[in-house]
Amino acid sequence: MLFIECRAREEEILRRLKQRQEKTGEVSDATSEIYHRHRNSFASLADVPDRLRFQVDTETNLQGALEELEGSL
C-alpha cells in the first residue's frame, strides 16, 4: 500500500476552486467552504512510515513527480 499526498499552497487551492466555480457548464461541489471543512478535519499522514508515503507538490513539475513515484515502486 502506498499513500500519495497531493499538496499545494492554500492560496493556490483557493484560486483553483474559484476558477472552477467560475466555469460555466461544469458541475462541481468543490467550494472554499468544503475545502476549509475538509482541511480542518484532515488526518495527518505523519504516522505513516516514509516508505509508504509519497508527497506530490501539485504546483510544480507533475511529470517529474510521476517519474519519481514510478521509480520508487
C-alpha positions as CSV (number, residue, x, y, z in Angstrom):
1,M,0.0,0.0,0.0
2,L,1.2,3.5,-0.8
3,F,-0.3,6.7,0.4
4,I,0.0,9.6,-2.1
5,E,-0.5,13.0,-0.6
6,C,-1.1,15.8,-3.1
7,R,0.0,19.2,-1.7
8,A,-0.4,22.9,-2.8
9,R,-0.3,26.2,-1.0
10,E,-3.7,27.3,0.4
11,E,-3.7,30.4,-1.9
12,E,-3.3,28.1,-4.9
13,I,-6.0,25.7,-3.8
14,L,-8.4,28.6,-3.2
15,R,-7.5,30.1,-6.6
16,R,-8.2,26.8,-8.3
17,L,-11.6,26.4,-6.5
18,K,-12.6,29.9,-7.5
19,Q,-11.6,29.3,-11.1
20,R,-13.6,26.0,-11.2
21,Q,-16.7,27.8,-9.8
22,E,-16.5,30.5,-12.5
23,K,-16.5,28.0,-15.3
24,T,-19.9,27.7,-16.9
25,G,-21.3,24.3,-17.7
26,E,-19.1,22.4,-15.2
27,V,-20.7,20.7,-12.2
28,S,-18.6,20.7,-9.0
29,D,-19.4,20.8,-5.3
30,A,-15.9,22.0,-4.6
31,T,-16.2,25.2,-2.7
32,S,-13.9,27.1,-0.4
33,E,-16.3,26.2,2.5
34,I,-16.0,22.5,1.8
35,Y,-12.2,22.8,1.4
36,H,-11.9,24.5,4.8
37,R,-14.1,21.9,6.4
38,H,-12.0,19.1,5.0
39,R,-8.7,20.8,5.8
40,N,-9.8,21.2,9.4
41,S,-10.6,17.5,9.7
42,F,-7.7,16.2,7.7
43,A,-5.9,13.3,9.4
44,S,-2.1,13.8,9.1
45,L,-0.1,11.1,7.4
46,A,2.8,11.8,9.8
47,D,2.3,8.4,11.4
48,V,2.6,6.6,8.1
49,P,6.2,5.3,7.5
50,D,8.1,7.3,4.9
51,R,8.5,4.2,2.7
52,L,4.6,4.0,2.4
53,R,4.1,7.7,1.8
54,F,4.7,9.9,-1.2
55,Q,4.1,13.6,-1.3
56,V,3.4,15.4,-4.6
57,D,3.6,19.2,-4.9
58,T,0.9,19.8,-7.5
59,E,2.3,23.3,-8.1
60,T,5.5,22.0,-9.7
61,N,6.5,19.6,-12.4
62,L,3.9,16.8,-12.2
63,Q,5.6,14.7,-14.8
64,G,8.8,14.7,-12.7
65,A,6.8,13.7,-9.6
66,L,5.2,10.9,-11.5
67,E,8.5,9.7,-12.7
68,E,9.9,9.8,-9.2
69,L,6.9,7.9,-7.9
70,E,7.3,5.2,-10.6
71,G,10.9,4.9,-9.7
72,S,10.1,4.3,-6.0
73,L,7.7,1.4,-6.8
